[in-house]
Amino acid sequence: MKYKISHTTRYQYSDDTSLSHNELFLTPRDTQSQQCIQSSIQLFPSPSSISSRLDYFGNSVTTTTIQSPHKVLEISAVSQVNITPLIPLIPELTPPWEEVRNSVWNHITYDDLDAFQFLFASQMIPVDQRFGSWALDIFLPGTPILQAVMLLTNRIFTEFQYDPSATATSTPIETAFEIRRGVCQDFAHIEIACLRSLGLPARYVSGYLHTLPPPDKPKLIGADASHAWLSIYIPNIGWVDIDPTNNVIPSDQHLTLAWGRDYSDVTPVKGTILGGGTHQLTVAVDVNQI
């Protein structure tokens, strides 16, 4: 599957902004199943400096500075990726979850050691007994890890309601957990918190979801949106993506941008400005199969 992604972010300021520094996580990364064929980022007004680098997790980061006064900032990212689905795993044939936990904590292999960093609390995801206890009746002794994780994913999918008005990107995970409402970011954070609280490594994934319009209806321009899910680590297998918002193991409709410990590591657009007053933010995303 080949896809074209268009992601436009627009800030409208009430007053002039004299200086703007931005860090952009808008370039899809290569994975086992994904190849980024091409990617470009354009800004209006034009930046006085722009550079790219790889961050600690291997994500592509574009850093920009705009020094001319402006009341509008528009960031347009266009990319093409090719997705080759991996062979599906059989959950019942994955190792027991305690075996995975012990392998990672004992750093048996280099991959185990690399996954070890995703065991701990991060800026937006605590390691807390309340999350571990909520999942413990699923993670019974000897349960294959992917089977248990999919049961946990199904619990989040069935017990939580998707509600964009209930939370914001800064809403604490404890609030979303208590009200049982939120969006994909919240659901990914909650499942990661449960897994880490049980001693299992999990990381946050930022990307896009290719959606299809209803039968006989045209696809609305800009109707797609950024998406988020998580990955779990299984020794001798690697990282496996899990989408609690849709209760699936992603295949060929999930397009990966970046991954980290939580949303704060891979926020698509973040930065600082001088001036500007109040602002209005609009985001339009299109994911189309080529």
Secondary structure as UniProt FT lines:
FT   STRAND          2..24
FT   STRAND          34..44
FT   STRAND          49..54
FT   TURN            56..57
FT   STRAND          60..66
FT   STRAND          70..83
FT   HELIX           91..93
FT   HELIX           97..105
FT   TURN            106..107
FT   HELIX           110..116
FT   HELIX           117..119
FT   HELIX           129..136
FT   TURN            137..138
FT   TURN            141..142
FT   HELIX           145..159
FT   STRAND          161..162
FT   TURN            164..166
FT   TURN            169..170
FT   HELIX           173..179
FT   STRAND          181..182
FT   HELIX           184..197
FT   TURN            198..199
FT   STRAND          202..209
FT   TURN            215..216
FT   TURN            221..222
FT   STRAND          223..224
FT   STRAND          226..234
FT   TURN            235..237
FT   STRAND          238..243
FT   TURN            244..247
FT   STRAND          254..260
FT   HELIX           263..265
FT   STRAND          269..275
FT   STRAND          279..289
//
